[in-house]
Amino acid sequence: MTKTQSNLMLAAQGEAFARLKYMAFAQKAMEECHPEVAQLFEEAAGAETIHGINHLLAMGFVKSTKENLQNAAQGEQDEVDEMYPKMIEEAKQDLDSNEEEKQKAIKAFETATKREVVHDVMFKKAMEEFQD
């Protein structure tokens, strides 16, 4: 990977995190009855999404639909088989976190794992049915 490609990937990851952060901030603003502030966060999140997509396009990350389905299915499978089980185990063994923090993290990881299984099946089914 070239330095430019590496920077594009870092930028895309930064934009993705900013989008998630702003959407979480918007949700909190709505919970606290500040819809006008929530809208600001949502608008910024939309812009961050466009920036991230532009970075992915610039680095040639987006391929054909068939290749994108394969990429998506593989990513979901990796999360289910490798990433989340490792994170759950590490959270359980984390001596630096308090019990409440650990339990919240474990629950978040387990919830995500269950949905990732559904996504994996969804993408694999789409790949089986895909016609060029």
Backbone hydrogen bonds in HBPLUS format (Angstrom, degrees):
<---DONOR---> <-ACCEPTOR-->    atom                        ^
c    i                          cat <-CA-CA->   ^        H-A-AA   ^      H-
h    n   atom  resd res      DA  || num        DHA   H-A  angle D-A-AA Bond
n    s   type  num  typ     dist DA aas  dist angle  dist       angle   num
A0006-SER N   A0002-THR O   2.87 MM   4  6.11 159.1  1.92 150.1 156.4     1
A0007-ASN N   A0003-LYS O   2.86 MM   4  6.09 154.5  1.92 146.2 153.3     2
A0008-LEU N   A0004-THR O   2.86 MM   4  6.13 153.7  1.93 149.1 156.7     3
A0009-MET N   A0005-GLN O   2.94 MM   4  6.20 155.4  2.01 147.8 154.0     4
A0010-LEU N   A0006-SER O   2.93 MM   4  6.21 161.6  1.97 149.3 154.4     5
A0011-ALA N   A0007-ASN O   2.83 MM   4  5.99 156.1  1.89 146.6 153.8     6
A0012-ALA N   A0008-LEU O   2.86 MM   4  6.07 157.1  1.91 146.8 153.0     7
A0013-GLN N   A0009-MET O   2.91 MM   4  6.14 159.8  1.95 150.7 156.1     8
A0014-GLY N   A0010-LEU O   2.89 MM   4  6.09 154.4  1.96 145.4 152.8     9
A0015-GLU N   A0011-ALA O   2.89 MM   4  6.13 157.2  1.94 150.4 156.3    10
A0016-ALA N   A0012-ALA O   2.92 MM   4  6.12 153.4  1.99 145.5 153.1    11
A0017-PHE N   A0013-GLN O   2.96 MM   4  6.20 159.0  2.00 148.4 153.6    12
A0018-ALA N   A0014-GLY O   2.93 MM   4  6.15 157.7  1.98 145.5 152.1    13
A0019-ARG N   A0015-GLU O   2.91 MM   4  6.14 155.7  1.97 147.4 153.6    14
A0020-LEU N   A0016-ALA O   3.05 MM   4  6.35 165.7  2.08 150.9 153.9    15
A0021-LYS N   A0017-PHE O   2.83 MM   4  6.02 164.3  1.86 154.3 159.3    16
A0022-TYR N   A0018-ALA O   2.85 MM   4  6.01 166.7  1.86 153.1 156.4    17
A0023-MET N   A0019-ARG O   2.92 MM   4  6.12 153.5  1.99 149.6 157.1    18
A0024-ALA N   A0020-LEU O   2.91 MM   4  6.14 154.9  1.97 149.6 156.4    19
A0025-PHE N   A0021-LYS O   2.86 MM   4  6.13 154.0  1.92 148.9 157.0    20
A0026-ALA N   A0022-TYR O   2.85 MM   4  6.04 151.3  1.93 142.0 149.8    21
A0027-GLN N   A0023-MET O   2.96 MM   4  6.20 155.7  2.02 143.9 150.1    22
A0028-LYS N   A0024-ALA O   3.03 MM   4  6.30 159.4  2.07 147.7 152.7    23
A0029-ALA N   A0025-PHE O   2.88 MM   4  6.13 156.2  1.93 148.3 155.4    24
A0030-MET N   A0026-ALA O   2.93 MM   4  6.20 154.2  1.99 149.7 156.2    25
A0031-GLU N   A0027-GLN O   2.97 MM   4  6.27 157.0  2.02 147.4 153.9    26
A0032-GLU N   A0028-LYS O   2.98 MM   4  6.24 142.8  2.12 145.3 155.3    27
A0034-HIS N   A0029-ALA O   2.77 MM   5  5.04 151.1  1.86 144.2 148.5    28
A0033-CYS N   A0030-MET O   2.94 MM   3  4.91 158.4  1.99 110.1 111.6    29
A0037-VAL N   A0034-HIS O   3.10 MM   3  5.51 128.0  2.38 108.4 120.7    30
A0038-ALA N   A0034-HIS O   3.01 MM   4  6.32 160.1  2.05 153.4 160.0    31
A0039-GLN N   A0035-PRO O   2.92 MM   4  6.10 153.1  1.99 145.3 151.2    32
A0040-LEU N   A0036-GLU O   3.38 MM   4  6.62 149.1  2.49 132.2 139.2    33
A0040-LEU N   A0037-VAL O   3.09 MM   3  5.11 117.3  2.50  95.5 110.6    34
A0041-PHE N   A0037-VAL O   3.07 MM   4  6.46 162.1  2.10 155.7 159.5    35
A0042-GLU N   A0038-ALA O   2.89 MM   4  6.15 156.8  1.94 151.4 158.5    36
A0043-GLU N   A0039-GLN O   2.88 MM   4  6.06 156.0  1.94 149.7 155.6    37
A0044-ALA N   A0040-LEU O   3.01 MM   4  6.27 160.1  2.05 150.1 155.3    38
A0045-ALA N   A0041-PHE O   2.89 MM   4  6.09 152.5  1.96 144.9 153.3    39
A0046-GLY N   A0042-GLU O   2.99 MM   4  6.25 148.7  2.09 143.4 151.0    40
A0047-ALA N   A0043-GLU O   3.20 MM   4  6.54 153.9  2.27 145.0 151.1    41
A0048-GLU N   A0044-ALA O   2.95 MM   4  6.26 157.0  2.00 151.6 158.2    42
A0049-THR N   A0045-ALA O   3.00 MM   4  6.24 148.0  2.11 144.9 153.1    43
A0050-ILE N   A0046-GLY O   3.19 MM   4  6.54 157.2  2.24 146.7 151.4    44
A0051-HIS N   A0047-ALA O   2.98 MM   4  6.31 159.8  2.02 152.3 158.0    45
A0052-GLY N   A0048-GLU O   2.95 MM   4  6.17 164.9  1.97 150.2 153.9    46
A0053-ILE N   A0049-THR O   2.95 MM   4  6.19 162.3  1.98 153.9 158.6    47
A0054-ASN N   A0050-ILE O   2.95 MM   4  6.14 161.5  1.99 150.1 155.3    48
A0055-HIS N   A0051-HIS O   3.03 MM   4  6.37 150.1  2.12 148.0 156.2    49
A0056-LEU N   A0052-GLY O   3.00 MM   4  6.33 159.8  2.04 151.6 156.6    50
A0057-LEU N   A0053-ILE O   2.88 MM   4  6.12 160.9  1.91 156.7 161.9    51
A0058-ALA N   A0054-ASN O   2.92 MM   4  6.05 157.0  1.97 144.8 151.3    52
A0059-MET N   A0055-HIS O   3.07 MM   4  6.33 142.3  2.22 144.8 154.0    53
A0061-PHE N   A0056-LEU O   3.00 MM   5  5.25 158.4  2.05 164.3 159.0    54
A0060-GLY N   A0057-LEU O   3.05 MM   3  5.12 159.3  2.10 105.1 111.4    55
A0068-ASN N   A0064-SER O   2.78 MM   4  6.02 155.9  1.84 155.4 163.5    56
A0069-LEU N   A0065-THR O   2.86 MM   4  6.10 151.4  1.94 150.0 156.9    57
A0070-GLN N   A0066-LYS O   3.07 MM   4  6.37 157.8  2.12 145.8 151.7    58
A0071-ASN N   A0067-GLU O   2.85 MM   4  6.08 159.7  1.89 149.1 155.1    59
A0072-ALA N   A0068-ASN O   2.85 MM   4  6.00 160.6  1.89 146.4 151.7    60
A0073-ALA N   A0069-LEU O   2.89 MM   4  6.06 167.6  1.90 152.4 155.7    61
A0074-GLN N   A0070-GLN O   2.96 MM   4  6.09 162.7  1.99 149.4 154.4    62
A0075-GLY N   A0071-ASN O   2.93 MM   4  6.11 155.7  1.99 146.9 153.9    63
A0076-GLU N   A0072-ALA O   2.94 MM   4  6.19 161.3  1.98 154.1 158.6    64
A0077-GLN N   A0073-ALA O   2.94 MM   4  6.09 162.9  1.97 149.7 154.8    65
A0078-ASP N   A0074-GLN O   2.92 MM   4  6.09 157.6  1.97 148.0 153.9    66
A0079-GLU N   A0075-GLY O   3.04 MM   4  6.29 151.5  2.13 144.0 151.5    67
A0080-VAL N   A0076-GLU O   3.00 MM   4  6.29 157.3  2.06 151.6 157.4    68
A0081-ASP N   A0077-GLN O   2.84 MM   4  5.96 166.0  1.86 156.2 160.2    69
A0082-GLU N   A0078-ASP O   2.79 MM   4  5.34 154.3  1.86 137.5 145.6    70
A0083-MET N   A0078-ASP O   3.06 MM   5  6.40 154.3  2.13 143.1 149.9    71
A0084-TYR N   A0079-GLU O   2.98 MM   5  5.65 164.0  2.00 144.1 149.2    72
A0086-LYS N   A0082-GLU O   3.14 MM   4  6.14 157.4  2.20 148.5 155.2    73
A0087-MET N   A0083-MET O   2.97 MM   4  6.24 157.6  2.02 151.1 158.0    74
A0088-ILE N   A0084-TYR O   2.83 MM   4  5.99 159.8  1.87 158.1 162.8    75
A0089-GLU N   A0085-PRO O   3.02 MM   4  6.19 165.5  2.05 146.3 150.2    76
A0090-GLU N   A0086-LYS O   2.89 MM   4  6.09 160.5  1.93 149.8 155.7    77
A0091-ALA N   A0087-MET O   2.89 MM   4  6.01 152.5  1.96 143.6 151.0    78
A0092-LYS N   A0088-ILE O   3.02 MM   4  6.28 157.9  2.07 149.3 155.0    79
A0093-GLN N   A0089-GLU O   3.14 MM   4  6.39 140.9  2.30 141.7 152.0    80
A0094-ASP N   A0090-GLU O   2.96 MM   4  5.93 110.4  2.46 139.1 155.2    81
A0094-ASP N   A0091-ALA O   3.26 MM   3  5.08 156.4  2.32  98.9 106.0    82
A0102-LYS N   A0098-ASN O   3.02 MM   4  6.29 162.6  2.06 156.0 161.3    83
A0103-GLN N   A0099-GLU O   2.94 MM   4  6.14 164.8  1.97 152.6 156.2    84
A0104-LYS N   A0100-GLU O   3.00 MM   4  6.21 157.9  2.05 150.6 156.4    85
A0105-ALA N   A0101-GLU O   2.99 MM   4  6.18 161.1  2.03 149.8 155.2    86
A0106-ILE N   A0102-LYS O   2.82 MM   4  6.04 167.9  1.83 157.2 160.7    87
A0107-LYS N   A0103-GLN O   2.94 MM   4  6.02 162.6  1.97 144.3 149.4    88
A0108-ALA N   A0104-LYS O   2.94 MM   4  6.13 159.6  1.98 146.4 152.3    89
A0109-PHE N   A0105-ALA O   2.85 MM   4  6.11 162.0  1.88 156.8 161.6    90
A0110-GLU N   A0106-ILE O   2.84 MM   4  6.02 161.9  1.87 153.0 158.2    91
A0111-THR N   A0107-LYS O   2.87 MM   4  5.98 160.2  1.91 150.6 156.2    92
A0112-ALA N   A0108-ALA O   2.99 MM   4  6.12 161.9  2.03 145.0 150.3    93
A0113-THR N   A0109-PHE O   2.92 MM   4  6.10 156.0  1.98 145.6 152.5    94
A0114-LYS N   A0110-GLU O   3.12 MM   4  6.38 159.8  2.16 148.0 151.8    95
A0115-ARG N   A0111-THR O   3.26 MM   4  6.61 157.4  2.32 148.8 154.2    96
A0116-GLU N   A0112-ALA O   2.81 MM   4  6.04 152.5  1.89 153.9 163.0    97
A0117-VAL N   A0113-THR O   3.02 MM   4  6.30 148.1  2.13 151.0 157.9    98
A0119-HIS N   A0115-ARG O   2.91 MM   4  6.27 156.4  1.97 149.8 156.8    99
A0120-ASP N   A0116-GLU O   2.81 MM   4  5.99 159.0  1.86 149.4 154.9   100
A0121-VAL N   A0117-VAL O   3.05 MM   4  6.32 165.5  2.07 153.0 155.6   101
A0122-MET N   A0118-VAL O   2.91 MM   4  6.09 159.7  1.95 148.7 155.1   102
A0123-PHE N   A0119-HIS O   2.87 MM   4  6.12 165.2  1.89 159.2 161.2   103
A0124-LYS N   A0120-ASP O   2.95 MM   4  6.12 163.0  1.98 152.0 157.3   104
A0125-LYS N   A0121-VAL O   2.89 MM   4  6.00 156.8  1.94 150.5 156.6   105
A0126-ALA N   A0122-MET O   3.02 MM   4  6.24 156.6  2.07 144.1 150.8   106
A0127-MET N   A0123-PHE O   2.88 MM   4  6.14 148.9  1.97 145.6 154.5   107
A0128-GLU N   A0124-LYS O   3.01 MM   4  6.27 155.5  2.07 146.0 151.8   108
A0129-GLU N   A0125-LYS O   3.07 MM   4  6.31 148.2  2.17 146.1 154.6   109
A0130-PHE N   A0126-ALA O   2.86 MM   4  5.77 115.2  2.29 137.6 153.5   110
A0130-PHE N   A0127-MET O   3.27 MM   3  5.00 146.4  2.39  93.1 102.8   111
